[in-house]
Amino acid sequence: MRAALRLLAIAGALASAPVSAQAPDGRALFIRPDKGNCIACHQLPGAAGPATKADIGPPLDGARLKGWDSEKLRALLEDPARMVPDTVKPPYGRHRILEAAEIDRLVEFLRALP
């Protein structure tokens, strides 16, 4: 009986866990074709992501992104045409390709690049 109650308690805790705990991290979003798919245009440094020859967008590394604070990165992902009117970068936020929390995770991932 005690074991059954314990299992019910664990199941209840898992069922009430926040959805964000199960959501993909920034690296996964960067790579996923149905979400960011950033890897189609950008290269990442070293072991930060899969090797690619993508060159539509600039290679991304900590040195390149050094002057970019989180708000500026977020704005670029939300609607890049506001910063660069002739960009081919998709407006991930404006077109609802990514949710706000997903954009936040991408920003965290980009800010942590070596």
DSSP file (Angstrom, degrees, kcal/mol; ACC not computed):
  #  RESIDUE AA STRUCTURE BP1 BP2  ACC     N-H-->O    O-->H-N    N-H-->O    O-->H-N    TCO  KAPPA ALPHA  PHI   PSI    X-CA   Y-CA   Z-CA
    1    1 A M     >        0   0    0      0, 0.0     4,-2.2     0, 0.0     5,-0.2   0.000 360.0 360.0 360.0 -43.9    0.0    0.0    0.0
    2    2 A R  H  >  +     0   0    0      1,-0.2     4,-2.5     2,-0.2     5,-0.2   0.900 360.0  51.3 -63.0 -40.2    2.8    2.4    0.9
    3    3 A A  H  > S+     0   0    0      1,-0.2     4,-2.4     2,-0.2    -1,-0.2   0.900 109.1  50.7 -63.7 -40.3    4.6    1.6   -2.4
    4    4 A A  H  > S+     0   0    0      2,-0.2     4,-2.2     1,-0.2    -1,-0.2   0.906 110.8  48.5 -65.0 -41.3    1.4    2.3   -4.3
    5    5 A L  H  X S+     0   0    0     -4,-2.2     4,-2.2     2,-0.2    -2,-0.2   0.896 110.7  51.4 -65.2 -39.7    0.9    5.7   -2.6
    6    6 A R  H  X S+     0   0    0     -4,-2.5     4,-2.4     2,-0.2    -2,-0.2   0.917 109.8  49.4 -62.9 -43.0    4.6    6.6   -3.3
    7    7 A L  H  X S+     0   0    0     -4,-2.4     4,-2.7     1,-0.2    -2,-0.2   0.892 110.2  51.0 -63.0 -40.2    4.1    5.7   -7.0
    8    8 A L  H  X S+     0   0    0     -4,-2.2     4,-2.4     2,-0.2    -1,-0.2   0.898 109.9  50.2 -63.4 -39.9    1.0    7.8   -7.1
    9    9 A A  H  X S+     0   0    0     -4,-2.2     4,-2.1     2,-0.2    -2,-0.2   0.914 112.1  46.9 -64.8 -42.9    2.8   10.8   -5.5
   10   10 A I  H  X S+     0   0    0     -4,-2.4     4,-2.4     2,-0.2    -2,-0.2   0.926 112.2  50.1 -64.7 -44.6    5.7   10.4   -8.0
   11   11 A A  H  X S+     0   0    0     -4,-2.7     4,-2.3     1,-0.2    -2,-0.2   0.901 110.7  50.1 -61.3 -41.1    3.2   10.2  -11.0
   12   12 A G  H  X S+     0   0    0     -4,-2.4     4,-1.6     2,-0.2    -1,-0.2   0.893 109.9  50.4 -64.2 -40.2    1.4   13.3   -9.7
   13   13 A A  H  < S+     0   0    0     -4,-2.1     4,-0.3     1,-0.2    -2,-0.2   0.907 112.1  47.3 -65.2 -41.4    4.7   15.2   -9.4
   14   14 A L  H >< S+     0   0    0     -4,-2.4     3,-1.1     1,-0.2    -2,-0.2   0.897 110.1  52.4 -66.7 -39.7    5.7   14.3  -12.9
   15   15 A A  H 3< S+     0   0    0     -4,-2.3    -1,-0.2     1,-0.3    -2,-0.2   0.818 111.9  46.5 -66.2 -30.6    2.3   15.2  -14.4
   16   16 A S  T 3< S+     0   0    0     -4,-1.6    -1,-0.3    -5,-0.2    -2,-0.2   0.388  83.8 122.6 -94.6   4.8    2.4   18.6  -12.8
   17   17 A A  S <  S-     0   0    0     -3,-1.1     5,-0.1    -4,-0.3    -3,-0.0  -0.382  75.4 -96.7 -64.0 142.7    6.0   19.3  -13.9
   18   18 A P    >   -     0   0    0      0, 0.0     3,-1.1     0, 0.0     4,-0.4  -0.295  23.9-127.8 -62.2 145.4    6.3   22.5  -15.9
   19   19 A V  G >> S+     0   0    0      1,-0.3     3,-1.9     2,-0.2     4,-0.5   0.855 106.2  65.8 -61.7 -35.7    6.3   22.0  -19.7
   20   20 A S  G >4 S+     0   0    0      1,-0.3     3,-0.6     2,-0.2    -1,-0.3   0.770  90.1  65.4 -60.8 -25.2    9.5   24.0  -20.1
   21   21 A A  G <4 S+     0   0    0     -3,-1.1    -1,-0.3     1,-0.2    -2,-0.2   0.762 108.8  39.5 -66.5 -22.8   11.3   21.3  -18.1
   22   22 A Q  G <4 S+     0   0    0     -3,-1.9    -1,-0.2    -4,-0.4    -2,-0.2   0.423  95.2 108.2-104.1  -1.8   10.6   19.0  -21.0
   23   23 A A  S << S-     0   0    0     -3,-0.6    -3,-0.0    -4,-0.5     0, 0.0  -0.380  80.1 -91.2 -77.7 155.1   11.2   21.6  -23.8
   24   24 A P        -     0   0    0      0, 0.0    -1,-0.1     0, 0.0    81,-0.1  -0.296  40.9-119.5 -64.9 148.3   14.2   21.4  -26.0
   25   25 A D     >  -     0   0    0     -3,-0.1     4,-2.2     1,-0.1     5,-0.2  -0.246  34.7 -93.2 -79.1 176.1   17.3   23.4  -25.0
   26   26 A G  H  > S+     0   0    0     79,-0.3     4,-2.3     1,-0.2     5,-0.1   0.862 124.6  53.3 -60.8 -38.7   18.8   26.2  -27.1
   27   27 A R  H  > S+     0   0    0      2,-0.2     4,-1.3     1,-0.2    -1,-0.2   0.922 109.6  48.4 -63.2 -43.5   21.3   23.9  -28.9
   28   28 A A  H  > S+     0   0    0      1,-0.2     4,-2.5     2,-0.2     3,-0.2   0.899 112.2  49.0 -63.8 -40.5   18.4   21.5  -29.9
   29   29 A L  H  < S+     0   0    0     -4,-2.2     8,-1.1     1,-0.2     7,-1.0   0.882 106.4  57.0 -65.0 -38.0   16.4   24.5  -31.2
   30   30 A F  H  < S+     0   0    0     -4,-2.3     9,-1.9     6,-0.2     8,-0.7   0.828 117.2  34.3 -60.1 -33.0   19.4   25.8  -33.1
   31   31 A I  H  < S+     0   0    0     -4,-1.3    -2,-0.2    -3,-0.2    -1,-0.2   0.772  90.5 104.0 -95.7 -31.2   19.6   22.4  -35.0
   32   32 A R    ><> -     0   0    0     -4,-2.5     3,-1.3    -5,-0.2     5,-1.3  -0.337  59.2-150.1 -64.1 125.4   15.9   21.4  -35.3
   33   33 A P  T 3 5S+     0   0    0      0, 0.0    -1,-0.2     0, 0.0    -4,-0.0   0.781  96.7  53.5 -64.9 -26.6   14.6   21.9  -38.9
   34   34 A D  T 3 5S+     0   0    0      0, 0.0    -2,-0.1     0, 0.0    -5,-0.1   0.460 121.8  25.4 -88.5   0.3   11.0   22.4  -37.6
   35   35 A K  T < 5S-     0   0    0     -3,-1.3    -5,-0.1    -6,-0.2    -6,-0.1   0.222 133.9 -16.1-124.9-112.1   12.1   25.2  -35.1
   36   36 A G  T   5 -     0   0    0     -7,-1.0    -6,-0.2     1,-0.1    -7,-0.1   0.941  59.0-176.4 -67.0 -48.7   15.2   27.4  -35.5
   37   37 A N    > < +     0   0    0     -5,-1.3     3,-1.7    -8,-1.1     4,-0.3   0.806  26.2 150.7  49.6  32.6   17.1   25.4  -38.1
   38   38 A C  G >>  +     0   0    0     -8,-0.7     4,-2.4    -9,-0.4     3,-1.9   0.794  57.4  72.3 -61.4 -28.9   19.8   28.0  -37.6
   39   39 A I  G 34 S+     0   0    0     -9,-1.9    -1,-0.3     1,-0.3    15,-0.3   0.690  82.5  70.8 -63.4 -18.5   22.4   25.4  -38.5
   40   40 A A  G <4 S+     0   0    0     -3,-1.7    -1,-0.3     1,-0.2    15,-0.3   0.776 117.6  18.2 -67.7 -25.0   21.2   25.7  -42.1
   41   41 A C  T <4 S+     0   0    0     -3,-1.9    16,-2.3    -4,-0.3     2,-0.3   0.640 120.4  58.3-118.6 -23.1   22.8   29.2  -42.4
   42   42 A H     <  -     0   0    0     -4,-2.4     2,-0.3    14,-0.1    12,-0.2  -0.845  62.3-141.5-119.0 148.5   25.3   29.5  -39.5
   43   43 A Q        -     0   0    0     -2,-0.3    17,-3.2    14,-0.2     8,-0.1  -0.809  17.0-147.2-100.2 147.4   28.4   27.6  -38.4
   44   44 A L        -     0   0    0      6,-0.4     8,-0.2    -2,-0.3     2,-0.2  -0.811  25.3 -99.8-110.2 154.9   29.1   27.0  -34.7
   45   45 A P    >   -     0   0    0      0, 0.0     3,-2.5     0, 0.0     4,-0.3  -0.472  68.4 -49.3 -74.0 144.2   32.6   26.8  -33.1
   46   46 A G  G >  S-     0   0    0      1,-0.3     3,-0.7    -2,-0.2    -2,-0.1   0.087 122.2  -6.6  40.3-124.5   34.2   23.4  -32.3
   47   47 A A  G 3  S+     0   0    0      1,-0.2    -1,-0.3     4,-0.0     4,-0.0   0.235 103.9 101.8 -89.1  12.8   32.0   21.0  -30.4
   48   48 A A  G <  S-     0   0    0     -3,-2.5    -1,-0.2     1,-0.1    -2,-0.1   0.709  98.5 -19.6 -70.2 -18.2   29.1   23.5  -29.9
   49   49 A G  S <  S-     0   0    0     -3,-0.7    -1,-0.1    -4,-0.3     3,-0.1  -0.966  92.6 -51.2-170.8 179.4   27.2   21.9  -32.7
   50   50 A P        -     0   0    0      0, 0.0    -6,-0.4     0, 0.0     2,-0.2  -0.311  61.8-100.8 -67.3 150.0   27.5   19.7  -35.8
   51   51 A A        +     0   0    0     -8,-0.1     2,-0.3     2,-0.0    -8,-0.0  -0.481  52.2 165.8 -69.0 139.4   30.0   20.6  -38.5
   52   52 A T        -     0   0    0     -2,-0.2   -12,-0.1    -8,-0.2    -8,-0.0  -0.976  43.7-140.8-150.3 158.5   28.5   22.4  -41.4
   53   53 A K        +     0   0    0     -2,-0.3   -10,-0.1   -10,-0.0   -13,-0.1   0.155  52.7 144.7-105.2  16.0   29.7   24.4  -44.4
   54   54 A A        +     0   0    0    -15,-0.3   -13,-0.2   -12,-0.2   -11,-0.1  -0.270  14.3 162.8 -57.2 136.7   26.8   26.8  -44.1
   55   55 A D        +     0   0    0    -15,-0.3    -1,-0.1   -13,-0.1   -13,-0.1   0.198  43.1 100.2-144.8  18.7   27.7   30.3  -45.0
   56   56 A I  S    S+     0   0    0    -15,-0.3   -14,-0.1   -16,-0.2   -15,-0.1   0.934  94.4  32.1 -69.9 -45.5   24.5   32.3  -45.6
   57   57 A G  S    S-     0   0    0    -16,-2.3   -14,-0.2   -19,-0.1     3,-0.1  -0.652 106.3 -85.7-103.5 166.2   24.8   33.8  -42.2
   58   58 A P        -     0   0    0      0, 0.0   -15,-0.2     0, 0.0    -1,-0.1  -0.314  49.7 -94.9 -69.1 153.5   28.0   34.6  -40.3
   59   59 A P        -     0   0    0      0, 0.0     2,-0.5     0, 0.0   -15,-0.2  -0.436  43.9-132.6 -62.0 143.3   29.8   32.0  -38.3
   60   60 A L        +     0   0    0    -17,-3.2     2,-0.3    -2,-0.1     3,-0.0  -0.888  41.6 139.6-108.1 126.5   28.7   32.3  -34.6
   61   61 A D     >  -     0   0    0     -2,-0.5     4,-2.1   -17,-0.1     5,-0.2  -0.956  63.0 -95.3-152.6 169.6   31.1   32.3  -31.8
   62   62 A G  T  4 S+     0   0    0     -2,-0.3     4,-0.5     1,-0.2    51,-0.1   0.857 121.1  53.3 -57.9 -38.4   31.6   34.1  -28.5
   63   63 A A  T >4 S+     0   0    0      1,-0.2     3,-0.8     2,-0.2     4,-0.3   0.916 110.5  46.2 -65.4 -43.0   34.0   36.7  -30.0
   64   64 A R  T 34 S+     0   0    0      1,-0.2     3,-0.4     2,-0.1    -1,-0.2   0.870 118.7  42.1 -66.0 -36.5   31.5   37.6  -32.8
   65   65 A L  T >< S+     0   0    0     -4,-2.1     3,-1.9     1,-0.2    -1,-0.2   0.384  83.3 106.1 -92.7   4.2   28.7   37.9  -30.3
   66   66 A K  T <  S+     0   0    0     -3,-0.8    -1,-0.2    -4,-0.5    -2,-0.1   0.862  81.9  45.0 -54.2 -42.6   30.7   39.7  -27.6
   67   67 A G  T 3  S+     0   0    0     -3,-0.4     2,-0.7    -4,-0.3    -1,-0.3   0.458  94.2  95.5 -82.8   0.2   29.1   43.1  -28.2
   68   68 A W    <   -     0   0    0     -3,-1.9     2,-0.1     4,-0.1    -3,-0.0  -0.818  60.4-159.2 -96.8 116.2   25.5   41.6  -28.4
   69   69 A D     >  -     0   0    0     -2,-0.7     4,-2.2     1,-0.1     5,-0.2  -0.387  36.6 -97.6 -83.1 172.4   23.6   41.7  -25.2
   70   70 A S  H  > S+     0   0    0      1,-0.2     4,-2.6     2,-0.2     5,-0.2   0.863 122.3  53.0 -59.7 -38.7   20.6   39.4  -24.6
   71   71 A E  H  > S+     0   0    0      2,-0.2     4,-2.4     1,-0.2    -1,-0.2   0.894 109.2  48.3 -66.7 -39.4   18.1   42.0  -25.6
   72   72 A K  H  > S+     0   0    0      2,-0.2     4,-2.0     1,-0.2    -2,-0.2   0.909 113.4  47.5 -67.8 -41.6   19.7   42.8  -28.9
   73   73 A L  H  X S+     0   0    0     -4,-2.2     4,-2.0     2,-0.2    -2,-0.2   0.919 111.8  50.8 -62.5 -43.7   20.0   39.0  -29.7
   74   74 A R  H  X S+     0   0    0     -4,-2.6     4,-2.7     1,-0.2    -2,-0.2   0.920 109.5  50.0 -61.0 -44.5   16.4   38.6  -28.7
   75   75 A A  H  X S+     0   0    0     -4,-2.4     4,-2.3     1,-0.2    -1,-0.2   0.890 109.1  52.6 -61.5 -39.8   15.3   41.4  -31.0
   76   76 A L  H  < S+     0   0    0     -4,-2.0    -1,-0.2     1,-0.2    -2,-0.2   0.877 113.7  42.8 -64.7 -37.5   17.3   40.0  -33.9
   77   77 A L  H  < S+     0   0    0     -4,-2.0    16,-1.1     2,-0.2    15,-0.9   0.864 112.9  52.8 -76.9 -36.5   15.5   36.6  -33.4
   78   78 A E  H  < S-     0   0    0     -4,-2.7    16,-2.4    14,-0.2    15,-0.7   0.967 138.4 -14.5 -61.8 -54.4   12.1   38.1  -32.9
   79   79 A D    ><  -     0   0    0     -4,-2.3     3,-1.7    -5,-0.2     4,-0.4  -0.627  61.5-177.2-155.7  85.9   12.1   40.2  -36.1
   80   80 A P  G >> S+     0   0    0      0, 0.0     4,-2.8     0, 0.0     3,-1.3   0.733  77.0  73.9 -63.5 -23.0   15.5   40.7  -37.8
   81   81 A A  G 34 S+     0   0    0      1,-0.3    -5,-0.1     2,-0.2     6,-0.0   0.739  86.4  65.1 -64.5 -20.9   14.1   43.0  -40.5
   82   82 A R  G <4 S+     0   0    0     -3,-1.7    -1,-0.3    -7,-0.2    -6,-0.1   0.833 115.1  29.2 -68.1 -30.6   13.8   45.8  -37.8
   83   83 A M  T <4 S+     0   0    0     -3,-1.3    -2,-0.2    -4,-0.4    -1,-0.2   0.804 137.8  23.3 -96.2 -36.8   17.6   45.8  -37.6
   84   84 A V  S >< S-     0   0    0     -4,-2.8     3,-2.1     1,-0.1    -1,-0.3  -0.821  70.0-166.6-133.4  90.5   18.6   44.7  -41.1
   85   85 A P  T 3  S+     0   0    0      0, 0.0    -1,-0.1     0, 0.0    -4,-0.1   0.767  86.0  46.0 -54.4 -32.5   15.7   45.5  -43.5
   86   86 A D  T 3  S+     0   0    0      2,-0.0    -5,-0.1    -5,-0.0     2,-0.0   0.139  85.0 133.0 -99.5  22.4   17.0   43.4  -46.4
   87   87 A T    <   -     0   0    0     -3,-2.1    -6,-0.1     1,-0.1    -3,-0.0  -0.289  50.5-152.8 -70.4 154.8   17.9   40.3  -44.4
   88   88 A V        +     0   0    0    -32,-0.1    -1,-0.1     2,-0.1    -7,-0.0   0.362  60.4 119.9-102.3   0.0   16.9   36.8  -45.4
   89   89 A K  S    S-     0   0    0      1,-0.1    -8,-0.2    -9,-0.0    -2,-0.1  -0.468  71.1-114.5 -65.8 130.7   16.8   35.7  -41.7
   90   90 A P        -     0   0    0      0, 0.0     2,-1.6     0, 0.0     3,-0.2  -0.371  19.0-118.9 -67.0 145.1   13.3   34.5  -40.8
   91   91 A P     >  -     0   0    0      0, 0.0     4,-2.7     0, 0.0     6,-0.4  -0.643  35.8-177.0 -82.3  85.7   11.4   36.5  -38.2
   92   92 A Y  T  4>S+     0   0    0     -2,-1.6     6,-2.1   -15,-0.9     5,-1.7   0.832  77.6  35.8 -58.7 -37.9   11.1   33.6  -35.7
   93   93 A G  T >45S+     0   0    0    -16,-1.1     3,-1.4   -15,-0.7    -1,-0.2   0.936 116.9  49.4 -81.1 -49.3    9.0   35.5  -33.2
   94   94 A R  T 345S+     0   0    0    -16,-2.4    -2,-0.2     1,-0.3    -1,-0.1   0.865 117.6  41.4 -60.8 -37.4    6.8   37.6  -35.5
   95   95 A H  T 3<5S-     0   0    0     -4,-2.7    -1,-0.3   -17,-0.3    -2,-0.2   0.365 111.0-122.3 -91.1   5.4    5.9   34.5  -37.6
   96   96 A R  T < 5 +     0   0    0     -3,-1.4    -3,-0.2    -5,-0.2    -4,-0.1   0.815  69.6 136.1  58.0  34.2    5.5   32.4  -34.4
   97   97 A I  S   <S+     0   0    0     -5,-1.7     2,-0.4    -6,-0.4    -4,-0.2   0.861  77.5  27.3 -71.8 -38.0    8.1   29.9  -35.6
   98   98 A L  S    S-     0   0    0     -6,-2.1    -1,-0.2   -20,-0.1    -2,-0.2  -0.960  84.8-126.9-124.2 143.1    9.5   30.0  -32.0
   99   99 A E     >  -     0   0    0     -2,-0.4     4,-2.2    -3,-0.1     3,-0.3  -0.409  35.8-102.3 -78.5 163.9    7.7   30.7  -28.8
  100  100 A A  H  > S+     0   0    0      1,-0.2     4,-2.1     2,-0.2     5,-0.1   0.886 123.4  51.0 -56.3 -42.2    9.1   33.4  -26.5
  101  101 A A  H  > S+     0   0    0      1,-0.2     4,-1.9     2,-0.2    -1,-0.2   0.848 108.8  52.0 -66.2 -33.3   10.5   30.8  -24.1
  102  102 A E  H  > S+     0   0    0     -3,-0.3     4,-2.2     2,-0.2    -2,-0.2   0.890 108.1  50.8 -69.8 -38.9   12.2   29.1  -27.1
  103  103 A I  H  X S+     0   0    0     -4,-2.2     4,-2.5     1,-0.2    -2,-0.2   0.905 108.2  53.5 -63.3 -40.5   13.8   32.4  -28.2
  104  104 A D  H  X S+     0   0    0     -4,-2.1     4,-2.3     1,-0.2    -2,-0.2   0.904 108.3  49.5 -59.3 -41.9   15.0   32.9  -24.6
  105  105 A R  H  X S+     0   0    0     -4,-1.9     4,-2.2     2,-0.2   -79,-0.3   0.879 110.3  50.4 -67.0 -37.2   16.7   29.4  -24.7
  106  106 A L  H  X S+     0   0    0     -4,-2.2     4,-2.8     2,-0.2    -2,-0.2   0.913 109.5  51.1 -64.4 -42.2   18.3   30.3  -28.1
  107  107 A V  H  X S+     0   0    0     -4,-2.5     4,-2.6     2,-0.2    -2,-0.2   0.930 110.2  49.3 -60.6 -45.8   19.6   33.5  -26.7
  108  108 A E  H  X S+     0   0    0     -4,-2.3     4,-1.1     1,-0.2    -1,-0.2   0.912 111.9  49.3 -59.5 -43.0   21.1   31.7  -23.6
  109  109 A F  H  < S+     0   0    0     -4,-2.2     3,-0.5     1,-0.2     4,-0.4   0.931 112.5  46.7 -62.5 -46.3   22.7   29.2  -26.0
  110  110 A L  H >< S+     0   0    0     -4,-2.8     3,-1.2     1,-0.2    -2,-0.2   0.890 110.0  53.1 -64.8 -40.0   24.2   31.9  -28.2
  111  111 A R  H 3< S+     0   0    0     -4,-2.6    -1,-0.2     1,-0.2    -2,-0.2   0.741 107.9  52.9 -67.0 -22.3   25.5   33.9  -25.2
  112  112 A A  T 3< S+     0   0    0     -4,-1.1    -1,-0.2    -3,-0.5    -2,-0.2   0.470  80.1 122.1 -92.2  -2.9   27.3   30.8  -23.9
  113  113 A L    <         0   0    0     -3,-1.2   -52,-0.1    -4,-0.4   -48,-0.1  -0.299 360.0 360.0 -63.0 143.2   29.2   30.0  -27.1
  114  114 A P              0   0    0      0, 0.0    -1,-0.2     0, 0.0   -51,-0.1   0.497 360.0 360.0 -72.2 360.0   33.0   29.8  -26.8
